[in-house]
Amino acid sequence: MRSRTISSGVLTVALAAGAALAIPATAPAAPATSVVINEVESNGDAVGDWVELANLDTEQDVDISGWTLIDDDPTHDPIVIPEGTTIESGGYWSVYTDVDPDYFGLGGNDSVILRDAGGEIVDSTTWSGHSPTTWGRIPDMTGGFAVTGEPTRDARNVAAVEENPVVTSPWPFDPLTITPVALGGAFAEDDDMSGVDIAADGTAYVVNNGTGTLYVLAHDHSAGTYSLARTFVLTYPDGSGLPDSEGVTVGPDGVIYVATERNNDAGSTSRPSILRFVLPTDRDSGTLSATNEYSLTSLTGPIGANAGLEAIEYLPEAFGGAFAVGVEGTGKVHFVRLGDGGAVTEMQTYTSPFKGVMALDHDEVSGVLRVLCDEVCEGRSVEMTFDGTGFVTDGTLYARPVGMPNLANEGFASHRETVECLLGGATGTAERVRFLWADDAATAGVGLRTAVSEAGECTVEDDDTVDGSLDDLDTVLGSLAGLSPVFGSSGDAPTLVPTLLPSL
């Protein structure tokens, strides 16, 4: 296993009050048990993910030279703390874990393990889901781990203040039966599914932010299943790099647009940009270079390398054809038009109520743009509509589906599909909505989940309209015996109950 020694440029040593302090190369030894993991930022601040250690000994400094930090992935190389590193008595020391391409980021379901120079475990902590603030000891240094009140790197931890419960409205499409999408092969082993979109023909597009891979999933309408059809490894226009692909959308003429945070080959540097890809017609796999790159740095401002563009959605009816782009680090949605030569024109900015915008989905029929957060915000969302001038919202917060655990869903897509139905012995059609969620943490080994809503009203072509008169009553009542379920995939076919009688 290759070890890495962190450079002095990413280290901070501090007093209990948080002030920076230069420490001599050596310090008196102290028991290893006086050092604890004190606070963890797994969702990135303006720079990145970090771990803070604390020295409980108020009398002596502690030399932590040669100690190591690692997450729960045994394939990662541990970060080795350099020679001469000490923690002031009663003080703190912290390190950014993902500012170097060889370092590791911290996930929503992850751990941090601290070992001394002899390889013995000194302390560890495990969490489920990114904290909306940080994960730290309450009380500071001596308590158990909990969600903190605010990030306090190199300073005393602050307890969370009890807040009033967030008022939400139910998920508009409940009830839903949510099931895994089983594709098998390499797809099932990947755990960084971050963005998903569904084209008009039902084809799904999924991006993997860890490997920079685009998956194209064919949809079997009659069976309601997906299969892996095409796989492309994405690069920047010059053929280099490994884009941290977080969001995906289908644009005009089937062109694919991907929202990226950074180049994973230079993971310490933020690179918030949109990449444009034209899918080849002569192959279904291999490397695929972007035709264009559109930088949003001037819009996002300075952000951490892991806090950039998380979501993108094409909006054909807005601003003459525009894109909504969600930012993790600011919680904003930027509505932009893309032009020649990488030109980006901002049409509107919306500051969401969320710490980060993690997914976007647009329903072209209803005109609703759904803006979603992940497990940090309990999977809540808001709805926006275009009023001819810009996108507006009434501020209603919607809860995640009742059957959906609080997962790291960083991708969401919906698609309206038509199914057959029977009404009074006549064959008609009804509409339902299919959903896909991409879980960045691959909870329980599942990276992609799906569900389908109940079908709407059954419509029969050239069907005589019941006008509500008493003469029609026998005909209407007789038709009740002819109702049957909507035809769909096994196990998800709802019973259709159309409105037959108007007010008499």
N, C-alpha and C positions, 0 to 999 in steps of 0.2 A: 504494500500500500504506500503510495507516494504521500509524503507529508508536505504541508505548506506552512511557511512562516509568514505571518502577517507583517506588513510594513508599518513603520511608525506613522505614516500618513493617515491611517484609518483607526488609530487608537486614541482613546481618551482616558486619562487618569484624573480623578477629581476627589475633592474633599467632600464631606457630608453635605456641605452647603452648595456643592455643585461647581466650585471654582476650579479651574485647571491648575495643575501643580506638577512641577518637574520633580521626579523622584530619583534618588541616587541609584547607582547600578545594583547595589546589594542592600539587603534589609534583614533584620533579625528574623529567624525562622519562627513560624507559629504553626499550631496544629492545623491540619487541612480542614478540619471541621469548622474553622472560623470563617471560611469562605463559602458563600452560597450564590446560586443563581438568584438574582433579585427581581429582574424585570425583562420581559421579552416583547419586542415589536415584530410580529409575523406578517403584518399587512403593509409594511413600508411607510416610512415618513418621507420627508422631502428628499432624503438621500437613499434610504433602503431599509432592509430588515436589520435588526440589531439585538444583541444580548448584553445585559448588564450584570456584572458580578458585584458583590458587596463583601466587605470585611467586617465581621461582627466584633472583632477584637478592637477595643477602644484604647488599648495600650501599645500595641505593636503593629508595624507594617507587615505585610505578607509578601513574600517573593513567590510569584506564580510563573517563573521562567519554565518553559518546556511543558506547561499544562496544555490540555487540548479541549476543544469544543467540537461537537459534531451533532447533526440532527438524527432523525430516525432511519435514514437511508445508509445502510452499511457500505454501499458502493462509493459514497462520498469520501473524499480525503478529509481528515480532521484539520481544523485550523490550529496551528501550533503557536502558542504565545511566545514571543521572542525573549531571549536572554535579557536579564536586567529589568524585567517588568515587575513592578510591585503595586500593591494596593495600600494606600494610606490607612492608618488605623481609623476605623469607623467610616471609611470612605468607599468610593465606587470606582469601577473600571468597566468600560464598555467597548464593543467592537461591532462594526457593520459586517454582517456575514455574507453579503452578496455584492460588494462593490468591485470585486475582481472576477474575471471570467472563470477562474478556477474555484471560486467560493461557491457556497450553496445558499439558495434562498430558503425561507421558512414557509411552510404551507399552512393551510387552514386546519388540517389535522396532522400534527407533527410533535416532535419532542426536541429538547436540547439536553445533551449529556456533557457534564464537565468532569474531566479526569485530571489527576495530578501527574507530575512528571514520571512517576512510576507506573502509570496506567491504571491506577485505582480510581474507581468512580467516587467523586466527591459529592456531587449533587446532580439532580436531573428534574425535569418537569415535562409534562405532557398536556396538550390541550386539544379540544375539539372545536373547530370553527375559529375564524379570525375574531379577535376581540375588537369591538368598536373603538377602544382606546389602546391599552396594552394589557398584557398578562403579567401580573406581578404579585409580590408578597404583601399582604395586608394583615397586620401592621407591617410597616417597612422593615425589611431584613429578617424578621423573626416569625411572621405569620405564614399562613398557608396561601397558596396561589388563588387569585381571583381576578376578575375584570377590574381594572383600576379606574379612578375618576378621570385621569388624563395622563398622557405620556410624560414621564419625568426622568429622562435619561441623565444619569450622573447626578441625581438628586433624590430626595426622600419620596417614596411612593405615596400617592394620594388615594384615599378610599373613594369609591364611587358613591355619589349622593343618590339616594333613592328618588326616582322620578315618577311622575304620574304615568299610569299605563298609556301606551300609544293607542289612540282610537283609530280603528280600521273598519272598512267595509268588507264584506265577504268577497272572495274571488268570484268574479262574475259568471264563471262557467262550471262552478261546483253543482252537483257532485261529479268527481272524476275517479276513474280507476287507473292509477299510475303504475306502469310496468317497465322493466328494463328493456332496452333495445339490444338484442343479442346478435352480434355480427360475427363473432369468432375471430380466430387468427390473431394477427398482430394488433388489430384494432382493440380487441378486448383487453390487451395488456397495457395499453396506453392509459395514463391517468391525468393528462393535462388537457382534456377537452374543454375549450374555453369559449368558442363561438359557434353558432349554428344559425342557418337560414334555410328557408324552404322556397323553392321556385314555384312558378305557376303550375307546372306539370307534376308537382309533388316531389321532385328530386330534392334531396337534402344535401347541404354543404356544411361540413364541420371542419374547424381548424384546431390543431394541437399546438399550444403555445410553447411547449418544451422542445418539440422536434421541428417546428415550423412546417408541419405537414397539412395539406388540404385533402380531406376525404370527400368523395362524391358518392352518395348513397342513393341507389335506385329504389323507388317505392312501388310495391305491388299493391295496387289499389284494392283489388278484390280480397286479398288476404290481410291487408293492413300491416304489412311487414316491410322491413328495409334490408337491403343487401349491399355489400361493399362493391362498387362498380369501378372506381378510379381512385388512384392515390398519387399525389404529386408533392415533392419536396420543394418548398418555395425559396426563392432567393431575391435579392435586390436587383434592379435593372441591369447592373453590370455583371450579374452572375455570381456575385460574392455574398457572403454573410448567411446568417440563419435568423430570419425575422421572428421575433417573439410575437407570434400571430394570436391575437386575442379576440377579434371579432371578424365576422364575415357577412357580406350581403351580396345578393344578385342584383346587378345594375342593368342598364339598358342593353338590349341585344344579348343577354346572357353573360355579359362580362362580369367577372368576380372582383370585388373590392375587399381588401383585408385591412383591418385596423391593427397597428403594431405599436408596441411600447419601446422596443430597443432591438438592437442586433445582439442576439445571444452570444455571438463570437466576441462581443465587446460589452459584456453585461453590466459594467459599471457606468455606462454612459446612456443617458436618456436619448431616445430617437423617436418621438411621437410622430408617426407618419401613416398615410394611407397608401397602400400598394394596389395597383391595377393589374389584373391577370386576364389574358385571353386563353381559354382552354383549347388545347390542340385537337384537331380532328383525326390525326393519324396515329395516336397512341393514347394509352390509358394510365401511364405511370411515368416515373422519371423525374428529373429536375425541371422546374418551371420558373423562368425568370419574369419579373414584373416588367410591364411595358412602360410604366410611369411610377414615380414616387412623389407624393404630395406631403410636404412637411407642415405640421401644425404647431411647430415650436413657438411661433410668434403669437399664437392664440392661447396656448396652455400656460405660457410663462415657464419659469424654472420649476421643474418637478423632478421627483426621484426617478431613478432608472426603472423601478418597478411600480410606478404610479401613473403611467401614461394612458394611452388610448386602449379602452377595454371593449368598446362596442361600436358598431356602425350599422346603419340602416338606410336603404335608398328610399326616397320620398318622391315619387314621380309627379304628384300633383302640387307640390309646394315649391314656391320660388322658381318656377319653370324647370323643376327637376333638381333636387338637392339631396344632400346626405346629412343625417343626424349622426353625430359622433360623441360617444360618452367617454368621460375621463375619470379614471379611478381616484387619482390624488386630489381632485378639486370638487368632485361631485357635480360637474357641469356637463351640459349638453351643448355642443357647438353645431349650429346648422350652417352648412357650407355648400358652396358650389365649386366644382373643380373645373379648371380651364387648361388651356394649352401651356406647355412648358412647366408643368407643376404648379400653376397658379391656383391659389386658394382664396376664395372670397367669402367672408363670413356674413351671413344674412341675419342671424339672431343668436343670442346666448341665453340659455336657461340654467339657473342655479337650482338644482334639485334639493329636496329635503334630506338627501342621503349623503353619507360620508363618501361614497363612491358610486358612480353609475357603472354597473357591471354588464347590463344587457339592454338591448333595444329591440322592439318588434313593432312593425307597422301593418295594420289590417286595411288593405285598400278598399274593402267593401264598406266598412263602418267609418273609415278615416281615422281610427284611433291609433296613436303612437303610444305604446306602453314603455315606460321608463322603469327599469328594475334595479334593485340592489340585491346583494347576495345574503349569506348567512349573518353578516355583520348587522344587517337591518331586518333580520327575521324574514327575508325574502319578500319584503313589501314592494309595492309598485304604485305608480301614478299614471293616469291617462291624460293624454294631450290630444287636441284636435287643431286643425289648421283653419283659421277664420278668414282667410284671404289675405291677411297681412302678416300673420305669424302664428306660432303654435301657442295655445293657451290651455290652462288647466284650472279646474275648480279646487284643486288641492286635496281632493279625497285620496286617502291612503288605502290601498287594497291589500288585504292579507294574502299570503301565499295559499295555494289550494289546501283544503283540509287534509287530503291524503298525502301531502308532500312534507317530509321531514325538513328541518332547517339545514339545508345542504348548501354547499358552495357552488350554487348554480350561476355560472358566469356566462351562460348562453341560453337564449330562449327564442323559440320561433313558433308561429302559428300558421295554419293553412286551412282554408275553407275547401271542403270537398263535397261533391254531390253523390248521393246514394239513392238506390231505388226504394220505393215504398208502395204499399197497397192502400187504396182508399175506396171502400165500397165495391171491391172486386176489380177496380181499375188500377193499372200500374202508373205510378207517378214518381216524382223526385222530391227529395228533401235535402237540406243542407246541414252539415255538422262541421265542427272545427277540430282539427288534429293538432297536437302540441308536441314539441320536443324541448327537453332541457339538457344542457351540457353541464355536468358536475365536475369542476376542476379537481376536486379531491378524490374522485372515483370511489365514493363511499360504498362500502360493502362490495367493492370490485366492479361497480357499475359506473360508467362514464357518461352514458346517454340513457334518458328515460323518455317515455312517450305516454300519451293519453288521448282519448277522443271524447268530445262532448256529446250530450244527447242531441239527437237530430231535431230539426225544427219542423215546421208545418209541412205536411205532404201536399204537393201541388200536382194536379192532373191536367194535362193539356186539353183545352176545349171543354173542360168540365163545366156543366151548368151551375151557375151560382145559386145557392139557396137564398131566397129573399126574406125568409122569416115568416111567410104566410102560413096559416093553419093548413092549407091544402098541401104544403110541402112536408108537413110534420111526419106523416107515415113514411115517406121516402127517406127522410133523414134518420129516423129511428131505425128503419130497416137496414141502413148502411152500417150501423154500429157493429153488426155481426161480422162484417167483412174486414174489420181492422186487423192488421198483422204487423209484426215488428219490422223495423227498418233493416234491410239487408246490409251486412257489413262484416267486419272481421269477427272471428269466433270470440265470444266472451265479451265483446264491447258493443253489441247491438242494442240500443235502447228501444223501449216500446213507444211508438208514436201515438200521441193523443192530440189530434188536431182539433181546432175550434170549429164545431159544426153548426152551432146555433147562434144567430145574433139575438139581440134583445127583441122579444116579441111584445 
